[in-house]
Amino acid sequence: MKRLNRQEAKQLGINKCHGSVCAKHPELEGFRWVSGACVECAREHIRKGRKANPERTKEHQQKNNEKTKLNPVQVEKKRIRDAAYRKANKEKVRAVQVAWNARHPEKIAAHKQTAKGKYKVQKNVDTAMRRASMKQRTPSWLTADDHWMIEQAYELAQIRAKMFGFDWHVDHIIPLQGKTVSGLHVPWNLQVIPGVLNIRKGNRLVESVF
């Protein structure tokens, strides 16, 4: 990649260039903003300013978020950027979500209550269809032990939900109503996974959701 000087970068509309080597950060080999500041020095200055003025930083972020919401181009860019970050940092994102849920149980409860009322009719329809599908896909040759193992899977989901503080679902590894496959409601086709992963998986057949 060509190392652009300040004038070349400005002509191309690029906000970073190469110039004199910074004494504090020689490893960057003179990588600077077009304004002239060393990239890492500028970042350190911003971090110090945010730490020294948290309220001002929060207000500034809120204003930027409001501006972004009014610009459809920026909204789409943010959506793509956020999706890429979540895909590249699944464990980190999940840890942040779990920590946030643990700190705000009242918000989680309020959200569930709102969603419950908003989607009550559709949820009832989906539940009825799912129960009918499970009944249809449950073989008559299952033994009493097989039915007990199925019950244990649902109990395990409830136990994990209490332990971890977020929903766990009993998922059919081979979907009951997949577009290309149709599994059975049997113990060896069940797995207990986080609800968010089950929702993301949907009716698709995937090798692993973890």
ZAFI-94476 format. One record per residue: residue in three letters; x negated, y negated, z negated of N, C-alpha, C, O in turn. Coordinates in steps of 0.05 Angstrom, whole numbers, plus 32768, in hexadecimal, padded with zeros to 4 digits. Atoms other than C-alpha are relative to their C-alpha. Layout:
<papas>
ALAXYZXYZXYZXYZ...
</papas>
This chain:
<papas>
MET7FEF801880008000800080007FEF7FE780007FDB7FE57FF1LYS801080187FFE7FE57FBC801380027FEE7FE780187FEA7FDCARG8001801280187FCF7F8E7FDA80057FE4800B7FF47FD88018LEU7FF8801B7FF77FF37F4C7FE77FF67FEA7FEE7FF77FED7FD5ASN8007801680117FD87F0A7FCF801A7FEF7FFC802F7FF68006ARG7FE88010800880077ED47FB4800E7FF5801880277FF6801AGLN7FF4800C7FE980137EB17FF7800F8015801180258010801AGLU7FF47FEB7FF080227EF2801C8019800B7FF3802D80108000ALA7FE97FF6800E80517F0A7FE680187FEC8001802F7FF58005LYS7FEB80157FFF80787EC87FE6800D7FFF801B80257FFC801EGLN7FF580017FE480807ECA8032801280188004802680168013LEU7FF07FE87FFD809C7F11802D801780027FEC802780157FEDGLY7FEB8000801480CA7F007FF37FFB80147FEA800F801C7FDDILE80077FED801580A57F2F7FC37FF77FF17FE77FE87FDD7FE9ASN80068010801880A07F187F7B7FE780097FF17FE07FFD7FDCLYS80197FF7800D805F7F3D7F6A7FEA800080157FEE8005802DCYS801780017FEE801A7F377F887FE680087FF17FE880127FDAHIS80197FFB800D7FD07F417F787FEF7FE780017FEE7FD98015GLY8011801780027FA17F0C7F607FE880067FEE7FDD801C7FEFSER80177FFC80127F6A7F027F2D800680157FEA801D80177FE2VAL7FFC7FEB80147F607F3A7EFA80047FF47FE57FF57FE27FDDCYS7FFA800A801B7F7F7F2D7EB67FEC800B7FEC7FE780237FECALA80147FF780147F4C7F307E7D800D80147FEC7FFF80267FE2LYS7FF37FEE80137F807F527E508008801B800C800A802F7FFEHIS7FF67FE77FF37F987F857E837FF08005801A7FFC80038030PRO80107FFB7FE77F5F7F957EB480098019800F8004801B8027GLU7FF77FE77FF37F7F7FD97EC280157FFA80168019800B8028LEU7FEC80077FEC7FB57FB57EEB7FF37FF5801A80017FF2802EGLU800F80087FE87F7F7F9D7F1C800B7FE6800C800C7FE48025GLY7FF7801A7FF57F9C7F577F22801D8000800980257FEE8018PHE7FE47FFF7FF87FE57F6B7F2A800F7FEA7FF180107FEA7FD8ARG7FF48018800C800C7F2B7F1D801B7FF9800D802280038022TRP7FE8800C7FF5804F7F087F267FF77FEA80137FE17FDF8011VAL800680157FED80517ED77F5F7FFC7FE57FF27FED7FD47FFCSER80038018801080567EA17F2A7FE37FFD7FF67FDB7FE77FEFGLY801B80018009800F7EB37F177FFA800F7FE77FE380157FE1ALA80047FF28019801A7ED77ED57FFA801E80048004802A8016CYS80067FE380007FFD7F1C7EC9801A800F7FF9802880067FE6VAL7FE67FF2800480377F4E7ECC800380097FE3801880057FD7GLU7FFD7FF6801B80287F6E7E8980007FEA7FEB800E7FEC7FD7CYS80008017801380197F2C7E66801C7FF37FFF80267FEC7FEAALA7FE5800B7FFF805C7F127E7E801480127FF1802680077FE3ARG7FEE7FEE800E807F7F507E647FFC7FFE7FE280107FFE7FD3GLU80058003801D805D7F497E20800C7FE67FF580177FE67FDFHIS7FF4801A800880737F007E1D801E80027FFD802A7FF87FEAILE7FE37FFC800280BB7F147E2B800880117FE8801B800A7FDAARG7FFA7FEF801780BA7F4B7DF77FFD7FF17FE6800D7FF57FD4LYS8004800F8019809F7F1C7DC280177FEB7FFD80217FE77FE7GLY7FEA8013800180D47EE87DD4801A800D7FF8802980027FE8ARG7FE87FF28007810B7F1B7DCF800080087FE2801580077FD4LYS80037FF8801C80F17F337D8C80047FE97FED800F7FEB7FD7ALA7FFF8018801080EC7EED7D71801B7FF3800080237FE57FEDASN7FE5800D7FFE81317ED77D89801580158009801F8014801FPRO7FED7FEA7FF881607F147D88801B7FF5800780288000801AGLU7FE6800B7FFA819F7EEA7D8780017FF3801B80147FF6802BARG8001800D7FE6818A7EC07DC27FFD8015801780098012802CTHR80037FEB7FEC81757EFF7DE7801B800E800680218014801DLYS7FE67FF27FFD81B97F207DDA80137FEE801080217FF88022GLU7FEE80127FF181DE7EE27DF37FF87FFF801D80097FFE802FHIS800A80017FE581B27EDF7E318008801A800F801180188027GLN7FF97FE77FF381BF7F297E40801E800180068027800B801BGLN7FE380007FFC820A7F1F7E3880077FEF801880197FF68028LYS7FFA80127FE9820A7EE57E6A7FF8800E801A8006800C802EASN80097FF27FE881E27F0F7E9C8014801780078019801B801FASN7FEC7FEB7FFB82137F497E94801A7FF6800C80258002801DGLU7FE7800C7FF5824E7F1B7EA17FFC7FF8801D800E7FFB802ELYS800680087FE4822C7F007EE0800080198012800980198029THR80037FE77FF1821D7F477EF7801C800C800780208015801DLYS7FE57FF57FFC82667F5D7EEF800F7FF1801580217FFC8022LEU7FF380107FEC827C7F257F1D7FF58003801C7FFF7FF98030ASN800D7FFC7FE7824D7F3A7F548001801D80087FF2802D7FFDPRO7FFD7FE37FF882627F7B7F787FE6800C80097FE180248005VAL80197FF57FF7821D7F837F977FEF80087FE97FE3801D7FE9GLN800F7FFA801781FB7F7F7F54800C80177FF07FFD80277FE4VAL7FF27FEA800E822F7FAE7F367FF8801B800C7FF2802E7FFEGLU80087FE77FF2821F7FE37F6A7FE380067FFC7FDC801E7FF8LYS801D7FFB800581D47FDA7F627FFC800A7FE47FEC801D7FE0LYS80037FF7801B81DB7FE27F17800A801D7FFD7FFF802D7FEEARG7FF57FE58001820680207F207FEC8014800A7FE880297FFEILE80147FEE7FF481D280407F4D7FE780037FEE7FDD80197FEAARG8018800080118199802C7F1F8005800F7FE67FF4801E7FDDASP7FF97FF1801881BC80467EE18003801E80047FFA802E7FF4ALA7FFD7FE37FFA81CE80887F027FE5800D80047FE180247FFBALA801B7FF57FFC818680927F177FF180037FE67FE380177FE2TYR800D7FFE801A816D80837ED1800B80177FF07FFC80267FE3ARG7FF47FEA800F819F80B37EB17FF7801B800A7FF2802E7FFBLYS80097FE67FF4818A80EA7EE27FE480067FF97FDD801E7FF4ALA801D7FFC8005814080E07ED47FFA80027FE27FE5800B7FDAASN80058000801D814880DA7E888018800C7FF180237FFF7FDFLYS7FE87FF3800C8180810B7E757FFE80037FE280117FFD7FD4GLU80037FFA801D8165811E7E3180007FE67FF0800D7FE47FDBLYS8001801A800E815680D67E1D801B7FF37FFF80237FE87FEAVAL7FE6800C7FFE819A80BD7E348013800F7FED802380027FDFARG7FEF7FF0801181BD80F67E0F7FFA7FFA7FE2800D7FF77FD2ALA80088006801B819680E77DCF800B7FE57FF780147FE17FE1VAL7FF6801B800681AA809D7DD3801E80027FFC80297FF57FEAGLN7FE37FFD800381F380B17DDD8008800C7FE6801B80037FD9VAL7FFA7FF2801981F380E07DA27FFB7FED7FE8800B7FEC7FD6ALA80068013801681D280AB7D7580157FEA7FFF801E7FE37FE9TRP7FEB80158000820580767D8B801A800B7FF580277FFE7FE6ASN7FE77FF4800A823F80A57D7E7FFF80037FE280137FFF7FD5ALA80037FFC801D822480B47D3980037FE57FF1800D7FE57FDAARG7FFF801A800D821F80697D29801C7FF3800380227FE27FF3HIS7FE6800D7FFB826580577D44801780158002802480168016PRO7FEA7FEC7FFF8296808F7D31801B7FF38003802D7FFF800FGLU7FE6800D7FFE82CF805D7D2B80067FF8801D801D7FF98026LYS7FFC80087FE482C580457D73800680198011801780188023ILE7FFB7FE77FF282C3808D7D8C801D80097FFB802B8011800EALA7FE47FF880078304809D7D6780147FEE800E80297FF78018ALA7FEE80127FF38325805E7D8280028005801E80188003802AHIS80007FFA7FE38310806E7DC9801080198006801F801A801ALYS7FF17FE77FFB832B80B57DC4801E7FFC7FFD802E8007800CGLN7FE380058004836D809B7DA9800C7FF1801780227FF78020THR7FF7800F7FE9837380697DE2800380118018801780108027ALA7FFF7FEF7FE98362809C7E16801680157FFE8022801D8011LYS7FEB7FEC8004839180CE7DF7801B7FF68008802B80048015GLY7FE6800C7FF983CC809F7DFF80017FF9801E80167FFC802ALYS800180097FE483B680867E44800480178013801180158028TYR80007FE97FEE83AD80CA7E63801080187FF6800B802F7FFDLYS7FF27FEB800D83DE80F27E3A800F80128014800E802A8013VAL7FF07FF17FEC840C81067E747FEE801180127FF380298015GLN80127FF27FEF83D381197EA27FF280167FF27FED802C7FFDLYS800E7FEC800F83AF813E7E6B801380187FFB800A802F7FFCASN7FED7FEA800483EE81677E5C8003801180198004802A8018VAL7FFE7FF17FE783F4817A7EA57FE7801080057FE98028800CASP801A7FF17FFC83AA818D7EAA7FFE80177FED7FF5802D7FF4THR80017FEB801483AF81B57E69801280188008800A802F8006ALA7FED7FEB7FF883EC81DB7E827FF5801080187FF880298018MET800B7FF27FE983CB81EB7EC47FE880117FF97FE480278003ARG80177FF18008838B82017EA2800880197FF17FFD802F7FF5ARG7FF77FE9800F83B0822F7E72800C801580138008802D800FALA7FF57FED7FED83D6824E7EAC7FEA800E80107FEC80268015SER80177FF47FF1839582587ED27FF180147FEF7FEA802A7FF9MET800E7FEE8012837482787E958010801A7FFD8004802F7FFCLYS7FEF7FE9800483AF82A67E8B7FFF801280197FFE802B8018GLN80017FF27FE683AE82B97ED57FE5800E80047FE480248010ARG801A7FF67FFB836382C57ED47FF580117FE97FDE80187FE9THR80077FEF8016836282EE7E938007801D8007801F80238009PRO7FFB7FE47FF8835B83397EA68010800E7FEA800C800A7FD2SER7FF07FF08013838C83697E867FEF80167FF27FF780217FDETRP80117FEA800B8353839A7E797FED7FF67FEA7FDD80067FE0LEU8011800980168331836E7E458007800E7FE6801E80137FE0THR7FFC7FF28019832883907E0280057FEC7FEA80037FD47FEEALA7FFC80128017833883747DBD7FE77FF27FF97FE87FDA7FF1ASP801A800D800682EE83667DB37FFB7FEA80147FF07FD5800DASP800380157FEC82ED833F7DF480107FE77FF980067FD07FFBHIS7FEE80168008832783137DDD7FF47FF27FE77FF57FD97FE5TRP800C800C8018830483097D9A7FE77FEF80077FE37FDA7FFCMET8017800F7FF782C482F27DBD80087FE6800D7FFA7FD2800BILE7FF680187FF482EC82C07DE580087FEC7FEA80027FD47FECGLU7FF880118016830A82A47DA57FE87FF47FF27FE87FDD7FE9GLN80188009800D82C582A07D877FF27FE9800F7FE77FD78003ALA800C80157FEF82AD82747DC1800E7FE57FFA80007FD17FF7TYR7FF18019800682E482417DB27FFB7FF67FE47FF97FDE7FDFGLU80068008801B82D582427D687FE47FF47FFF7FDF7FE17FF0LEU801B800B7FFF828B82377D7780007FE3800B7FF07FD38001ALA7FFE801B7FF5829D81FA7DA180097FEC7FEA7FFE7FD67FE9GLN7FF78012801582C281DC7D657FEB7FFC7FEB7FE77FE67FE0ILE801580018014828981EC7D357FEA7FED800A7FE07FDC7FFBARG801580117FF5825681CA7D6380097FE380017FF97FD17FFDALA7FF6801C80008282818D7D6A7FFE7FF37FE57FF77FDB7FE3LYS8002800B801B828381847D1F7FE37FFC7FF87FDC7FE97FEBMET801C80018007823881917D197FF27FE8800E7FE27FD98002PHE800F80137FF0822181627D51800E7FE5800380027FD1800AGLY7FF180197FFE8258812D7D50800A7FF8801B80127FE2801FPHE7FF580057FE6826D81337D98800D8019800B8008802F8001ASP7FF07FEA7FF6829B81607DC17FEF8016800D7FDC8010801CTRP800C7FE97FF2828681A67DD78018800F800D802D80118001HIS7FEB7FF27FF182AF81CD7E0B7FF8801D80067FE080248007VAL80057FE57FF782B682167E1D80037FFF801F80197FFA8029ASP800180027FE382A282177E667FFF801B800E7FF3802E8003HIS80017FE87FEF82AE824C7E9B7FE87FFE80137FE87FEC8024ILE801880017FF0826B825A7EBB80078001801E7FFE7FF0802EILE7FF47FFF7FE5828F826F7EFB801C7FF47FFD802D80017FF0PRO7FE7800E800482C9823E7EFF801980118007801880228019LEU7FE77FF27FFA831082597EFC800D7FF78019801B80068027GLN7FF3800C7FE88327822A7F337FEC7FF180117FF17FDB801AGLY8014800C7FEF82E8821C7F5B80098000801D801B800F8025LYS7FF880027FE482EC82087FA47FF680198010800380218023THR800B7FE97FF282C182437FBA7FFF801A7FF07FFB802F7FFBVAL80017FE9801282C382727F7E80177FFF7FEC80237FEA7FE8SER7FEC7FFF801482F482897F4A7FF880157FEB7FFA802D7FF1GLY80097FED801582DB82A87F098017800A7FEF802E80047FF4LEU7FEC7FF4801282FF82CE7ED27FFD7FF47FE47FE77FEA7FDDHIS8001800A801C831182B97E8B7FF880187FEF800980257FE3VAL800C7FEA800E82E382EC7E6B7FE87FF67FEF7FDD7FE17FF6PRO8016800A801282AE82E67E337FE67FFA800E7FD97FE68008TRP801A80037FF3827282EE7E6180007FEA80157FEC7FE48022ASN7FFE80177FED828B82B47E8D80037FE67FF0800A7FD17FFCLEU7FFC80178011828D82837E527FE57FF67FF57FD380067FF0GLN8017800D800E825982527E37800A7FE77FF2801B7FD97FFCVAL7FF880178010825F821D7E017FEB7FEA80067FD47FED7FFFILE801280157FF8824181DC7E1B800C7FE57FF780247FE37FF2PRO7FF6801B8006824681917E0B80177FF8801380157FFD802BGLY7FE980087FF0828881747E247FF97FEF801880047FF2802DVAL800780127FEA8266813F7E4E7FF4801080177FF98009802ELEU800C7FF07FEA824081757E7580168010800E801580148026ASN7FEA7FF17FF48280819D7E7F80117FEF801280197FF88028ILE7FF180137FEF82A581607E9A7FF07FFA80197FFC7FF8802FARG801180067FE8826A81517EC88000801880137FFF8014802BLYS80017FE77FF0826981997EE0801A80048010801A800C8027GLY7FE67FFD7FF382B4819A7EF08005801D8008800080307FF9ASN7FFA7FE57FF582CA81D57F1B7FEA800A80137FEF801B8024ARG80167FF77FEE828681DD7F3D7FF180177FF37FEF801A7FDBLEU80117FEA8009825A821A7F387FE47FF680027FD97FF18017VAL801C800A8001821582047F217FF080157FF17FFA80257FE1GLU80117FEC800D81D9822C7F0B7FFD7FFB7FE27FFD800D7FD2SER80038007801C81D082067ECA80087FE37FFC80037FD2800DVAL7FF8801B800581EE81C87EAA7FED7FF37FEC7FF07FDB7FE6PHE8014800B801381B381BE7E7A7FE77FF7800E7FD57FED8002
</papas>
